[in-house]
Amino acid sequence: MRSARFTLPPEKAALLAKAIAMIDKVPMDDRDTKGDVYEYLLGKLTTSGQNGQFRTPRHIIKMMVELVKPTPEDTICDPACGTAGYLVASAEYLKEHYPEIFHKPTLRKRYQGDMFQGFDFDSTMLRIATMNMLLHGIDNPIIRSQDSLSQDATTNAGQYSVVLANPPFTGSLDFDSTAKDLQAMAKTKKTELLFLALFLRLLKPGGRAAVIVPEGVLFGSSNAHKAIRKTLVEDHQLQAVISMPSGVFRPYAGVSTAVLVFTKTGAGGTERVWLYQMQADGFSLDDKRLPLGQSHQENNIPDIVNRWGKLDLEAGRKRDEQSFFVTKPELLANNYDLSINRYKEFNYKTQTVDPPEAIINDLNGLEKDIAKGLEELQGMLNELAKNSAV
């Protein structure tokens, strides 16, 4: 908490007292309640940081955690942790699916300590992340100040079995101080590509990742874009690309994004990639982000998780559906383009229209009707003027 400051103008003292009185009425004996209150406050953040960081929506985080399915044996890392949303969601997933964690001393010790590790270089985010973890029952989280792309970053290569992240897509980058091994994999100044290289470095063989990237990563034509996509497909196992609508991150940003799900193998393994086009996430896609219903038309997330758990049934889906498989040879033939629209088939309905002569005749008839109507209206106005004069 070094250098942390909280100042309040004297005229706001009454507001602070009112806020404390309201919070005092909330039962805080349960740790889950404290965490929920803190998450609610974080959910009210409506501006992104100067380096492009912002809070990932809770339901998107939960979906990604359910895609990688962490276990008590995993060590989970977010190298751009922000408020530690991914680490918190992973802890809650484990708490729900593996209650034995709290009954076995060795598992409980890991759960309370080095199972969850997050890095960030923003001191404010580090304080928020640490508090978030503490309030969710993780007493000794490893939340460390670190520029994960820097050459000076603490080496953690091959230490993690799960990586979950939504790295910043904008902000300043000192190319000269960027880690040389990351530049070797993706020689670029684009942070989203360098972070993909970092994720592969952090994972141990067999490690899984679910990460968010801007849509441009899927089809960008630069050498760096093609190289990182080729690496994912040829050298590791890329399993899924879930394209999300542009409104998911409003009001912070309107950029279109996608979730990449892959496993580090170092020996290939990609035979086919599952593509899914998310059209709705349960909230309106404008700046208000109002909650909608839970039908498929209003929220595709339950469908994504359900289909992910039954991927064998996806093999028979056609290219005009919401999800389908694309084979590795197809990806190779298209410069490893991962955008779903590259492979999606669209059903166009044939429409018949009248010949031009008939349309012109119809327009002439409409003009005559309009002229006749205007003439009648003018006559009515003239008659009204005469009556008014009398």
C-alpha positions, 0 to 999 in steps of 0.5 A: 500500500506504499504511496497510497493516498485518500483525500476528501474535500471538507465539503464532502465530509457529510457524503462520506458519513452517509456512505459509511452509514449505508455500508454499515447496514450491510452484513459483512460477517460473510467473506463472500459478501465483502467480496461481492460488495467490492466487486460491485464497486469495481463494476461502477468503474466507467473509465479506462486507465491511461495505458488502456486497462479497464475492468473486464465484465464479470460474465465474460471472465466467468465464461473464460474460466469455464472454458479452461476449467482450472483444477486444484493442481493448476497454478493460475497466472494473469500477467496483466491482472488489473483488478484481479478479476480472472484470479478471483473468478478462478478461485470461486470456480475452484471453491464451487467445483472442488470443495475438498481444497478446504479439507486437505491442508496441502491444497488449502495452503496452495489455494491461500498462496501461490496458486494465484499469481498476478502482475501489473505495473500500475500501483493503483491496480495492484492495490485494488487487485490485492484487496480484491483477493483478500476480500475473496478469501485468498490471504496470501496472493502473489500480486507483484509490481512488474511490467510483464513485457519488459526485459527486466521482468522476473523470469517465470517461463514455463511456471504456469498451467493456466493463463487467463488475461485481457491485456491492454491493447493501447498505451506506451511501449518502450520497444528497446526495453521489451524482452528480446525473446518476445520480439523474436517471436513477434517483432512488433510494437503492438502489445496484443501480439507481444502478450500472446508471445508472453502467454506462450512463454509463461505456460508450461507444456500442456498449459491452457490459456483463454485470453482476449485479443482485439479482432485485428489479431485474427486477420491482420496482414503484417508479418508479426500478425501472421507469425504469431497466428502461425505459431499458435496453429503450427507449434501449439494447439489452437482450440477455439476462437470466439468472436465477440460483438463490439459492444461488450466493452462499452462504455470503455471502448467499442473495439471488437474482440475475440477470445482465443483458447489454446494449449501450449504443446511445443509440438503442434496438435492443431487439426481443427479450430472451433469458431463461434460468433457471439451475437449477444452477451446478456446485456445491451450493446450500447454505453448503458449495458442494461441487462437483458433476458436469458434467451439464446437471442439475448445471451449466447454465453450459456450456449458457448459453454454448453457447446464447448463441453460437447465439441464432438457434436459440433463436427456436423455443423454447417458453415452458415450456423453460429459455430463450426469447425475449420480445418488446419489446411483451410487455415494454412490456405488463408494465411492462418486467418482466424476470423469467422467471416472468412469461412462462414457461408451466407445464404442469400435469398433470391428476390424478384423485382419488376422490370424497369419499365414497370417501375417507371410506369408506377412512378409516373402514376404516383406523380400524377396522383400527387399532382391531382392531390395538390390540385385538389388541396389548392382548390380547397385553400382557395375556397377557404380564402373566399369564404374568409373574405366574405 
